[in-house]
Amino acid sequence: MIILGIETSCDETAVGVLEIKKTKAGFFIYPLSNVIASQIKIHRKYGGVVPMLASREHTKNIPIVTKKALRQAFGSNIPKIDLIAVTKGPGLILALLIGVNFAKTLSWKWNKPIIGVNHLEGHLFSFLPYFIKNKKNFFSNSECKKIFPSICLLASGGNTQLIYSKGIGRYKIIGETRDDAAGECFDKGARILGLDYPGGPAIANEAAKHILSNAQCNIQLPRPMINSKNYDFSFSGLKTALLYLVQKLESKKLRKYRPEIAYEFQEAIVDVLIEKTMKATKEFKTKSIILAGGVSANKRLKEKFQERLLNEKLNIKLFFPELECATDNAIMIAIAGFFQYIKSNNKSFDWKKVKADANLRLR
């Protein structure tokens, strides 16, 4: 089966082609193309994504990106697509509508089945291309049994959730943010500190200066809800504490202490994410932890997770995507679409039934 994946939930226009061959023992997965048009430069001066601008850029980019993805996958040959998988939500409704309507048009024109994919489920599969690369692109049923049950920490600019999964397509949200998402907190924190957008990489780079200095960190910021009995998150208080701290400093002192502040701010976010995830992992007795979403690209988060698992001598596998798969991409949507398709017993998928839903939940 050859699947065309389309992703336009926020500010990346992504189209990719994926080939999957099913066997009795598992699946051979071959990404044939994965093209992404980023809008970071456009939204940078606003310090965040502007929905109307994002929609306009998706409209301009999606036919170009689709042609490039098809050309990379098939060359000059006629594309042989068996299934179209498109993100239907959650996300920015103006952005989602561009991808959904474009995919529906292709489904109607080519007379091919189409599946609307939950963007969050797509992120849960984002580690697979990395996982299978060293196994000659084969994902076996036995490997699947070693992964599940799992706890997934999905942390991005729009979502921060802890998801318990018994297997592919079997999810339960056990915790989520009550206000800002972790990625959103990074973005707003970077703006407060006078750093660039997106905030995650900017704060990580600034924090690295403090790490290289080997100096002790004398600044303390709160770890909101780190000891709460539930698995929910809250980052608005941390953002406010950072704002008050910066407001007390003169501009010269801010420049001097910015690496140290950025380090402590990053540590606060990472500590909360890890503590909640480890608590859930132990309570639900899972075999693995899956990191997903743009925040999974944070080097410090991965390092501290690995240190924690090593220090506590826990036999729990840690999976995370490669950098190019951590942010929004079309291959993860195509993979999620494939598994959704085979679980449906090959029912008819009519383009008329696919609708964008900005508030779609993971079920």
N, C-alpha and C positions, 0 to 999 in steps of 0.2 A: 504494500500500500504506500502510495506517495501522497503526502499531506502538505497543503499550502497553509502556513500559519500567518495570521495577521494580528498585530498588536498596536492599539492606539489609545490606551487608557489614560495616558497623561501627556508627557512631552517628548516621547520617542515614537517615531513612525518606524515600525519594524515589520519586515516580511521575511519569511524563511521557508525553505523547502526541506522536508524530512522524509526519508525513506525508511520504512520499518518492515522487516520480514519476520513473521511469526513462525516458531517451531514448537515442538512438543516440550522442549527444555527451556524455552524462553523467547527472547526477541533480539534480533540484530537491528541496531539503530544507527542510521547513517545520516547525519546532517549534510545536505547537499549545498545549502546556502543559508546565510543568516545576515541580512543587510539591515542596518539601523541608521536612521537619520536623526541626529540629536538636535535639540533646540536650546541647549544650555546657553549659547551666546546670546540668543534672543531674550531669554528670561533673566539673565544675569543682572542686568541693571535694575530690575524690579525686586531682586532678592527672593524670587519665588515664581511659580508658574502662573501665568495669566491665562485663564481658560479660553477667552476669545482669540488671543494670539495663537495659542496652541492649536485650536481648531483650524484656524486659517492656514497654519503651516502644514498640518496633516493633509488638508485638501490639496495643497500644492505638491507635497512630497509623495503621497501614497502611490500614484501611478508610476512615478519615477523609480521609487524603491522596489515596487513590484516587478517592473520590467528588468531591473538589475538582478533581483533575486532569481527570477526565472532564467535569465541569461546565464548566470553563474551555474545554475543547476543543470540546465539542458543545452546550453550553447545555442546553436542556430536551429536545433530541432524543435518540433512542436511539443509544447509542455504536455505531460501525461499526468494530470492531477486526478486522484481518486476521491479526495476529501478536502474540504475547506474548513479550517478551524479559526475562529475569530474571537477575540476578547469581547464579551458582552457586558462585563462589569466585574467588580465595582471600579469607579474612576470618575473622571470629569465627563459629564454627560455630553458636552459639546465635542469633546475629543472622541468618546466612544462611538457616537453616531457616525462619524466619518468612516471609521474602520468597519463598523457593522453594515452600513449601507453599501460600501464598496464591495465587501465580501458577498453580500446578498445579490448584488448585481452580477458578480462573477458566477455565483451559483446558478442564477437564472440563465445567464448567457451560455455557460458551459454544460448546463443540465447535470450538475454534480451535487452530491449531498453536502450539507453544511451543518456545523455544530457551533453553538455559542458556548464559549469556555469561560469559567470563572477565573479571573486574573490571579486570584490568590492561589487557586489550585495549580495554576501554571507555575507559580514560584516554587511550589512544593516539589516540582520535578526539575527545577533548574540545576540541581547538583548532578543529574544523571549523565549529561554529556561528559563531565569530568570523571565521573565514577566508572563509566564504561570504556573510556579512551584507552586505559591500560589493560583492558580485557578484550581487545580486538572488537570493540563495539557490540559486545554481547552482554545482555542483561538477562540472567537466568532466573528461573523460578526459585532455585535454591538460594540465590543471593537475596532475593526479595524476602525470604523467610528470615534472613539474618538482619534485615533492616527493621522490620515491623514486629511488634508495635514500636512506635517512635513518638518522640516529642519534637515538634517543629517550632522553632522560634522564627516567626515571620516579622521582620522589622524593616520598614521602608519609610518613605516620606509621607505616605498616607495611611499606613497601617502598622500596628504593633500588636501581635497576637501570639498566644501560645496555643498550639493545636495538638491534640492527642489523636493519633492515627493508628488504627488497627491494621490497616492495609490500604492499598490503592483504592481511592474513592470512598473510604470510610473515615470520616473526620468528625471531631468534636472540638469546638472552641472552648477552652477551659479558662482562658484569661485574655483580656485585651485592655488597651489604654482607655482611660476615662476622659482624657483630654487630648494633648498633643501626642502624635506618633514620635518614635525615636528619631527618625530621619528629619521630621519637621523641627524637632528640638535642636538638632545639629544645625539646621539652616538658620533658625532664629538666633541661636547662640553665636553663630559666626557673624551674623549681622550686628549683634550687640558688641562683639569684639572688633568690628571693623574689618572682618575678613571676607574672602571671596565667596561666591556661590558656585556650585553647591557646597553646603556647609560641612558635610561629613569629611570629604578629602581635605578641605581647607583647615579644619580644626585638627585633623590627624597630622598634617604637615607642620602646623604650628606647635603641637604637642611634642612632636619628634625632636624639636630643638631643645626642649627641656630634658627629654630623655637622654640626648647626647651629652648634655652638660653634666650629667651625673649628680646634679644638685638635689637636695632634699626639697620636697614640696611642702611648703608651710601654709598653703591655702586650703581651706576646707569648705566643700559644698555639700548640701544634703543629698541623701540617697532616698528619694520619696518612695514610700510603701515597700521598702526592701524587706521589712520584717512583718508585713501584713500576712494574715492567715490565708488570704486568697491568692490568685495568680494574676490579678489585675495590675496595670501600670499607671503611673501618673508622672508626667514630665513638666507640667506647667509651673509647679513650685520651684523646680530646679532652674528653669529659665528665669523666673522672677528673682531668685537668689543671685543669679549671675548678673542680672541687670542692676540690682542694688549694689553689688560689689564694684562693678565698673563705674557706676555713678559716683562712688566715693573717691575714685582715683583721678588724679590729674592726667592729662594727655601724655606727659612724659613718663609718668609712672606706669600708665597702661602699656606703653610701648615696651617698657622694661620688663613688666611682669606678665605680658600677654602669653608667652609660651607656657609659663607655669599655670596660669589660669586655664588655658586651653587644655593642658594636660589633666588638671583636676576635673574639669567639666567632662572630658571624654571618659575619665575613670569612673565618674559618678554614673553616667549612662550605662557603661559597660558592666559595672558591678551589679546594678539592678537587673539588667537583662540576664546575666549569668546566674545570679542567686535565684531568681524566679524559675528559670529553666531547670536548674539542678534540683530544686525542690520538687518540681513536677516529675522529673525523670525518676527520682527515687520513689515517689509516692505511687506512680503508675507502673513502676518496674519495667521500663522500656529497654529495648536493645540498642537504640541509637538516638542521637540528637541530630536534627537536620536544621541547618541555618539557611535562611532564605530571605530575599528582599535586598534592596540596595545597601542596607547597613551591614549585611553579611560580608561585604567587601572590606570592612574595617579590620585592619591587620591586628590591632590591639585586642579586639573582641575574640578573634580566632586564637591568638596566643594565650590569652587568659583562660579560655575554655580548655585548651589542651593542657595547660598547667594544672588546672583544677582536676581534670580527669586523671592526670598522672599522679598528682599528690594524694588523691583519695583512692588510688589504685582501683578504679572502677572499670569493669569490662564493658564499656559502652563505646560504640563507634561514633565518631563525629564526622558528619558530611557537610560540605559547603560547596557552592558553585565556584567555577573559575571567575575571574574578574569580569570577563566579557559577558558572562551569563548571570551575574548577580543583579544587574539592572534589568529593566524591562527589555524583553527580546521575544522574537516570534517562535523560536525553536521550542521553548518551554510551553507555549500555547499549543503548538502542533502535537507535542508529546501528550499533554493533558487531553487534547481532542481525540487522539488515537485511543487512549485507554477508556475514555467515555464512550467512544463509538463501539468498541468490542464488548463492553458491558451492556450495551443496549440491544444485543442480539440482532444487529443489523437492521433496525427499524428504519423506516423512511424518515429522512431529515429534510423537511421542506423549508426553503428560504423565508417563506411567509411567517414561520413560527419564531424566528430569531429576532429578539428585541433587546435593545440596550437598556441596562438597569444600573444606574449610578450607585445605588445602595445595595447591590447584590450581596447576599451573605453566603458563606461557605457552609455547605450542608453535607 
